[in-house]
Amino acid sequence: MSANLPLNELGEFLKKRRSLLSPRTVGLPETDRPRRVEGLRREEVAQLAGISTDYYTRLEQGRMQASAPVLDVLAQVLHLDDDERGYLFQLAGKTTTRPRRRGRQKVQPQLQRVLDDLTATPAVVQGRRGDVLAWNALAGALVTDFSRIPEKHRNYPRIIFTDPAMRTLYADWESSAHIAVAQLRMEAAKYPDDPRLIELVGELSLRDKQFAKWWGDHHVAARTVGTKTLNHPVVGELVLDWDTLTANTDPDQHLTVWTAEPGSPTNERLRILASWAADQNLPASSPVSSPRGRTGACTPTE
């Protein structure tokens, strides 16, 4: 009985911590459906952590040991501070190490200069997980005003699944969203232990059944080239070719640009959109020399 005491304490600790979190705290939508328990449900914690509900239930019931990688993810999902994380590992009988925290990516100066010079071509810079690091004003006019979205949510896969306007903007939203999932899968192969990526996948899996299905299909795609048709609310239909360039100084940063055939209706509409964006004074991302970037939004990359 005493041998199981630490595992029982671990289960009680997990149960208590999830009871203190609301769905909104972890980025899940609030619903009118009554909740029989305080805080998060077991299945919500399990899905956010990328583990089965049965596995997590056994942990809470003190019926199995947790591996160090799972403890790392649970600490992230349950928003534990350093002391609580250490306590979690101690209860599990594991040696704790400081979690690897990759520094926040900042757009490479060379890419920022390219963005600054591109006034007639929409362009964005994406980093790990599809995070949007920088954009020019025309990209903001084309897709969304990135500066209106909090920096922690400025992620293309998240935006395409959570912003209803994207389903209208993309003429073939399903294809674009599917490719975004496949690109995220490719990213997960490079950084399988990235806590923010795990949290993103868990959140989107809970929020959208299509995301969960496509994620489970394990399709992958690289960022290369393609053509997209957009139904823009200001200038109408745009048929755009997109291309992706990778920074040699940071292979995890990609510059995506959209162009149109010279003399085409889309080319003329891009000019109109650029003039409209100037009248609206839509912001581009702040220069890299700025101590704090503007808060922004999503990106296009497929």
Backbone torsions as a table, in degrees:
resi	resn	phi	psi	omega
1	MET	NA	-47.0	-178.4
2	SER	-66.3	-28.7	-179.4
3	ALA	-64.4	-28.1	-179.4
4	ASN	-89.5	-3.7	-175.7
5	LEU	-57.2	-46.8	179.0
6	PRO	-59.1	-39.9	179.6
7	LEU	-66.5	-38.4	176.1
8	ASN	-63.5	-40.5	177.8
9	GLU	-64.7	-38.6	177.8
10	LEU	-60.7	-45.8	179.8
11	GLY	-61.6	-41.9	179.6
12	GLU	-66.0	-37.2	179.1
13	PHE	-65.2	-45.7	178.3
14	LEU	-60.2	-43.8	-178.3
15	LYS	-62.3	-43.0	-179.3
16	LYS	-65.7	-42.9	-177.4
17	ARG	-65.2	-40.5	-179.8
18	ARG	-70.2	-26.4	179.5
19	SER	-70.0	-17.9	-177.7
20	LEU	-90.6	-6.3	-177.1
21	LEU	-105.4	136.0	174.6
22	SER	-95.7	158.8	176.3
23	PRO	-53.7	-39.9	-179.1
24	ARG	-62.4	-34.3	-179.1
25	THR	-58.8	-36.3	-176.7
26	VAL	-102.7	12.9	174.7
27	GLY	86.5	15.0	178.6
28	LEU	-94.1	148.5	-179.6
29	PRO	-71.4	142.5	174.2
30	GLU	-77.2	143.8	177.9
31	THR	-128.2	164.2	178.2
32	ASP	-82.4	-9.0	-178.4
33	ARG	-65.8	128.2	-178.6
34	PRO	-63.1	143.1	179.8
35	ARG	-105.8	126.8	-177.2
36	ARG	-77.7	-14.1	179.3
37	VAL	-126.4	155.6	174.5
38	GLU	-73.0	145.0	174.6
39	GLY	73.3	-145.1	-177.1
40	LEU	-82.2	150.9	172.7
41	ARG	-81.7	159.9	177.9
42	ARG	-57.7	-44.3	-176.9
43	GLU	-65.5	-29.2	178.1
44	GLU	-70.3	-43.5	177.0
45	VAL	-61.9	-44.4	-178.8
46	ALA	-60.5	-44.9	-177.4
47	GLN	-69.9	-38.8	176.4
48	LEU	-62.4	-32.3	-178.9
49	ALA	-87.6	-6.8	179.5
50	GLY	73.1	29.4	177.5
51	ILE	-125.2	166.9	-178.9
52	SER	-75.2	153.4	177.3
53	THR	-62.5	-37.8	179.4
54	ASP	-61.8	-42.9	179.2
55	TYR	-60.2	-48.2	-177.6
56	TYR	-66.3	-39.1	178.8
57	THR	-59.4	-43.0	178.8
58	ARG	-62.2	-36.0	176.9
59	LEU	-63.6	-46.7	-179.2
60	GLU	-65.7	-29.5	-179.2
61	GLN	-86.9	1.6	178.2
62	GLY	69.9	27.3	-175.4
63	ARG	-103.6	1.7	177.9
64	MET	-159.9	159.9	177.5
65	GLN	-84.9	150.1	175.5
66	ALA	-105.6	142.5	176.7
67	SER	-77.3	160.1	179.6
68	ALA	-59.9	-42.8	178.2
69	PRO	-60.6	-38.3	178.7
70	VAL	-66.6	-40.8	177.6
71	LEU	-61.4	-39.5	177.8
72	ASP	-58.2	-46.8	-178.2
73	VAL	-66.8	-43.1	179.3
74	LEU	-62.0	-38.0	177.1
75	ALA	-61.3	-37.1	178.2
76	GLN	-69.2	-49.1	-176.8
77	VAL	-62.0	-39.5	-176.2
78	LEU	-88.6	6.2	175.5
79	HIS	58.0	44.6	179.6
80	LEU	-78.2	142.4	172.8
81	ASP	-83.1	-178.8	-174.1
82	ASP	-61.7	-40.8	-180.0
83	ASP	-66.0	-43.1	179.7
84	GLU	-66.1	-36.6	177.9
85	ARG	-64.4	-43.7	178.0
86	GLY	-61.6	-39.3	178.2
87	TYR	-64.5	-41.5	177.9
88	LEU	-57.9	-46.5	-179.9
89	PHE	-66.4	-37.3	179.9
90	GLN	-64.0	-43.6	178.4
91	LEU	-62.8	-33.5	-178.8
92	ALA	-84.1	-4.7	-180.0
93	GLY	71.5	29.2	-179.1
94	LYS	-111.5	151.5	175.3
95	THR	-82.0	123.8	-178.5
96	THR	-90.4	141.3	173.1
97	THR	-126.9	156.9	177.7
98	ARG	-62.3	130.7	178.6
99	PRO	-63.3	143.1	177.9
100	ARG	-70.7	118.5	179.4
101	ARG	-114.3	111.2	176.0
102	ARG	-74.1	137.4	179.7
103	GLY	-63.2	152.7	178.6
104	ARG	-61.8	129.8	-179.6
105	GLN	-71.0	141.7	172.2
106	LYS	-124.2	143.6	-178.4
107	VAL	-58.4	138.4	177.9
108	GLN	-65.2	139.4	-177.2
109	PRO	-54.8	-37.7	-179.5
110	GLN	-62.9	-41.4	179.9
111	LEU	-68.8	-35.8	177.8
112	GLN	-62.8	-39.6	179.4
113	ARG	-65.3	-38.0	177.0
114	VAL	-61.9	-45.9	178.5
115	LEU	-58.5	-43.4	-178.3
116	ASP	-61.9	-31.0	-178.1
117	ASP	-86.0	-16.4	-178.5
118	LEU	-89.6	97.7	-179.0
119	THR	-103.0	-20.9	-178.3
120	ALA	-110.6	5.1	-178.2
121	THR	-130.2	122.3	177.2
122	PRO	-65.1	137.6	-179.4
123	ALA	-155.6	145.6	175.3
124	VAL	-138.3	158.5	172.6
125	VAL	-114.5	126.0	177.4
126	GLN	-112.6	147.5	176.8
127	GLY	-113.2	-150.0	179.8
128	ARG	-60.0	145.5	177.3
129	ARG	66.9	7.5	-174.8
130	GLY	81.7	15.9	176.8
131	ASP	-63.6	138.3	177.8
132	VAL	-88.4	117.9	-177.0
133	LEU	-96.1	-30.1	-177.7
134	ALA	-163.9	160.1	-179.0
135	TRP	-160.0	159.3	172.4
136	ASN	-100.3	171.0	-173.0
137	ALA	-61.8	-35.9	-177.4
138	LEU	-70.1	-32.8	175.0
139	ALA	-65.5	-37.7	176.5
140	GLY	-63.9	-38.2	178.2
141	ALA	-71.6	-32.2	-177.3
142	LEU	-74.4	-48.2	-172.2
143	VAL	-102.5	-61.0	179.6
144	THR	-168.0	158.8	176.6
145	ASP	-76.7	93.6	-175.1
146	PHE	-56.7	-29.3	-175.0
147	SER	-69.8	-12.0	-179.4
148	ARG	-90.3	-4.5	-177.1
149	ILE	-108.0	132.6	-179.8
150	PRO	-56.1	145.5	-174.3
151	GLU	-56.4	-38.7	-177.0
152	LYS	-68.3	-17.0	178.4
153	HIS	-105.4	7.5	-176.4
154	ARG	-82.5	75.3	-173.2
155	ASN	-141.6	128.6	-173.1
156	TYR	-62.2	-51.7	178.9
157	PRO	-55.3	-39.8	-179.3
158	ARG	-65.2	-44.0	-177.8
159	ILE	-65.4	-43.8	-174.8
160	ILE	-65.8	-24.7	179.6
161	PHE	-95.7	-22.0	-174.0
162	THR	-109.6	-16.8	179.7
163	ASP	-96.5	110.8	-178.5
164	PRO	-57.1	-27.7	-178.4
165	ALA	-63.4	-26.6	-179.7
166	MET	-65.7	-31.7	-178.5
167	ARG	-70.6	-22.0	174.9
168	THR	-90.7	-38.8	-177.8
169	LEU	-62.3	-49.2	-178.9
170	TYR	-81.2	120.0	-180.0
171	ALA	-59.5	-36.5	175.5
172	ASP	-119.0	74.1	-176.7
173	TRP	-58.8	-41.6	-175.0
174	GLU	-60.4	-43.2	178.6
175	SER	-64.4	-43.9	180.0
176	SER	-63.5	-43.0	-179.7
177	ALA	-66.8	-39.0	179.7
178	HIS	-63.2	-42.1	178.5
179	ILE	-65.3	-38.4	178.2
180	ALA	-60.4	-40.4	177.5
181	VAL	-65.4	-42.7	-179.5
182	ALA	-64.0	-37.7	177.1
183	GLN	-67.5	-37.5	178.1
184	LEU	-66.2	-36.4	176.1
185	ARG	-60.3	-42.3	177.9
186	MET	-61.4	-39.2	179.1
187	GLU	-66.1	-38.4	-179.1
188	ALA	-64.6	-29.9	177.8
189	ALA	-68.0	-31.8	179.3
190	LYS	-78.0	-37.2	-175.6
191	TYR	-131.5	70.0	-175.0
192	PRO	-65.5	-21.7	-177.6
193	ASP	-103.8	12.9	-179.5
194	ASP	-68.0	112.1	-176.4
195	PRO	-59.9	-38.2	-178.0
196	ARG	-69.6	-35.2	177.3
197	LEU	-68.3	-42.0	178.1
198	ILE	-61.3	-42.8	179.4
199	GLU	-64.6	-41.1	179.6
200	LEU	-62.4	-46.6	-179.7
201	VAL	-63.0	-41.4	178.8
202	GLY	-62.8	-44.7	-179.4
203	GLU	-62.5	-48.4	-177.0
204	LEU	-68.6	-31.8	177.6
205	SER	-64.2	-37.1	179.0
206	LEU	-75.4	-33.8	-174.2
207	ARG	-82.6	-27.8	-171.4
208	ASP	-139.3	119.1	-178.2
209	LYS	-65.2	-34.3	179.1
210	GLN	-65.6	-41.7	177.2
211	PHE	-59.2	-47.9	-178.2
212	ALA	-58.8	-41.4	179.9
213	LYS	-66.6	-47.9	-177.6
214	TRP	-65.7	-36.6	177.5
215	TRP	-62.1	-40.7	179.4
216	GLY	-69.6	-18.2	179.3
217	ASP	-76.1	-17.4	176.5
218	HIS	62.6	29.7	173.0
219	HIS	-76.1	146.1	179.8
220	VAL	-128.7	155.1	178.0
221	ALA	-154.5	142.6	176.7
222	ALA	-93.8	160.9	175.2
223	ARG	-82.5	112.8	-176.0
224	THR	-132.0	-105.7	-179.4
225	VAL	-139.1	166.3	177.8
226	GLY	174.3	-173.5	179.3
227	THR	-131.0	138.0	179.5
228	LYS	-129.1	144.9	172.3
229	THR	-110.9	124.2	180.0
230	LEU	-115.3	142.0	173.2
231	ASN	-102.5	89.0	-173.0
232	HIS	-80.7	135.7	-176.7
233	PRO	-67.4	-17.8	-177.7
234	VAL	-100.5	-46.1	-173.0
235	VAL	-113.1	0.1	176.6
236	GLY	87.5	-151.9	-173.3
237	GLU	-71.3	133.9	177.6
238	LEU	-128.9	126.1	175.4
239	VAL	-107.8	107.7	-170.1
240	LEU	-119.4	138.0	169.5
241	ASP	-90.0	136.5	177.1
242	TRP	-120.8	147.7	-179.8
243	ASP	-138.5	150.7	-176.8
244	THR	-124.0	128.8	177.8
245	LEU	-114.7	136.0	-178.9
246	THR	-101.5	135.7	-179.7
247	ALA	-76.0	127.4	176.3
248	ASN	-66.6	-28.7	-178.6
249	THR	-75.3	-20.0	176.5
250	ASP	-156.3	96.3	-177.1
251	PRO	-60.7	-10.6	176.9
252	ASP	-90.1	8.4	176.1
253	GLN	-116.7	131.8	-175.7
254	HIS	-129.9	131.4	176.2
255	LEU	-97.1	119.6	178.0
256	THR	-109.0	129.1	179.8
257	VAL	-124.5	148.2	175.6
258	TRP	-115.1	132.2	179.3
259	THR	-133.4	164.7	178.9
260	ALA	-132.4	154.6	177.5
261	GLU	-58.8	132.1	177.4
262	PRO	-57.3	136.0	178.6
263	GLY	81.6	-3.5	-179.3
264	SER	-80.2	160.2	175.2
265	PRO	-56.3	-37.4	179.4
266	THR	-64.7	-38.7	179.2
267	ASN	-61.4	-42.4	178.8
268	GLU	-67.3	-39.0	-179.6
269	ARG	-68.2	-31.8	174.9
270	LEU	-63.7	-38.7	177.7
271	ARG	-63.1	-42.1	178.8
272	ILE	-63.6	-41.4	-179.6
273	LEU	-64.9	-38.3	178.7
274	ALA	-63.5	-40.1	178.3
275	SER	-66.5	-40.8	178.5
276	TRP	-63.6	-42.2	179.9
277	ALA	-62.3	-38.6	178.5
278	ALA	-64.8	-40.7	178.6
279	ASP	-65.1	-35.3	-179.6
280	GLN	-79.7	-11.5	-178.3
281	ASN	57.7	43.3	179.2
282	LEU	-67.6	134.5	-176.1
283	PRO	-79.8	146.0	166.2
284	ALA	-92.9	175.0	177.0
285	SER	-67.8	152.9	-178.7
286	SER	-69.7	150.4	176.1
287	PRO	-58.6	154.3	-177.7
288	VAL	-65.4	-20.4	-180.0
289	SER	-74.2	-15.1	-179.4
290	SER	-69.1	137.5	-178.8
291	PRO	-65.1	-28.4	177.8
292	ARG	-137.3	130.7	177.9
293	GLY	-76.2	161.0	174.7
294	ARG	-67.7	153.1	171.2
295	THR	-74.7	141.3	-172.2
296	GLY	-144.3	-152.0	-169.2
297	ALA	-138.2	-126.8	-166.3
298	CYS	-100.6	-168.0	180.0
299	THR	-153.6	166.4	175.9
300	PRO	-116.1	138.3	179.9
301	THR	-159.3	50.5	170.4
302	GLU	-138.8	NA	NA
